[in-house]
Amino acid sequence: MVMKILKITWISTALFILYVTLEYFYKIRDNGIFDVLTWLMSIISFPAGLLVSFVLWALDEGFSVTYKISYVSLVLVWVAYFMLGYLQWHMFIPYVIKKLRRHGKPC
């Protein structure tokens, strides 16, 4: 039951971050919202979210890839963070906990 509540809370938080980001971008058109999105999603998807942050940094600094901040780019970055965070917190961690409990190690 606790895991379901945590899962719903995590997903709701991620969706709220996406909603606020898109709503703010729609009203203000400020490119700084991209930084806000990446920081907030990095926090809730930590440590797996660091992989997305590293890829974004490498594209920007290492390969000099430029991109226009748009709804599509915001959603794509959000999806990348969401998928990694969801896999980490709601699939991998419960699997490891179940395996540890099965082998008699306390969690």
N, C-alpha and C positions, 0 to 999 in steps of 0.2 A: 504494500500500500504506500509506504514512504517513497519507494522508487517511482511509482506512478506520479505522485505529487511532485517529486523533483523533476521528472521528465516534462510534465505539463508546465511547470514553472520555467524550466530552461527554454522550452519551445516558445512559450509566451513572451519571455524576455527577448529572445532572438527576433520574433515577429514584431515586437514593439520597437526594437532598434531599427528594423527595416522601415517600418511605418514612419517613425519620426524622421529618419534620414530622408526618405522620399518626399515627405510633406514639407520639410524644411527646404530641401533642394527646389521643390516646385515653387515655393513662395519667395525665396531669397536668391536662388541661383548662385550660391556661394560654393566655390570649389573646396573650401575648407571642410565641408561636410564629409568629404571622402576620408579625411584623417579621423574625424569623429567615428565614422563607421568602422574603420579598421581598428582603432583603439578599443572600442566597445566590444566588437566581435572577437578581438584577440583576447580580451579579458575573459569572456565567458567560454571561449573554446581553448583556453590555455591548458596544456602546452602545445597541443597539436596545431592550434591556430598560428603558432610561430612559423610553421612551414609556409602557410599562405603569405604571411608578412615577409618572409625571406624571398619568396618567389616574386612578390610585387617589388621589393627593393632591388632584386637582381635585374628584373626587367627595366626598371627605371634607371638605376645607376650603372649596372654592368653592360647592358645592351642598348641603352639609350632609347628604349621604346617609349614613345609618347602616345598618350591616349587622351581623348576628350572625356571629361567627366559628364556622364549622361545617366539617364535612368537605367539603361542596359548595363553600363559598367558598374554602377552601384549594386544592382541586383546580382550580377555575375560574381562580384567579389563577395557579397553577402552569402550567396549559395555555396561558394567554396569554403568559407569559414563555417557555415552551418553544417555542411556535410561532414567536414573533419571533426568538428566539435560533437556532433550527434554520434558519429561512429565511435569516437573516443569515450564519451561519457555514458552513452546509453546502449552500447553494444560490447565494446572491448572491456571496459572496467567491470560490468556485471559478469561477463564471461570469466574473467580472471578471478573474481571473488567466488563464483560458483566452483571453479576448479580448485581453488585453495580450500574451500570448505569441504569439498569432496575428499580431499587428501588429508583431512583432519587437522589442518593448520588453522588456528583462530584468526578471524578477521575483525 
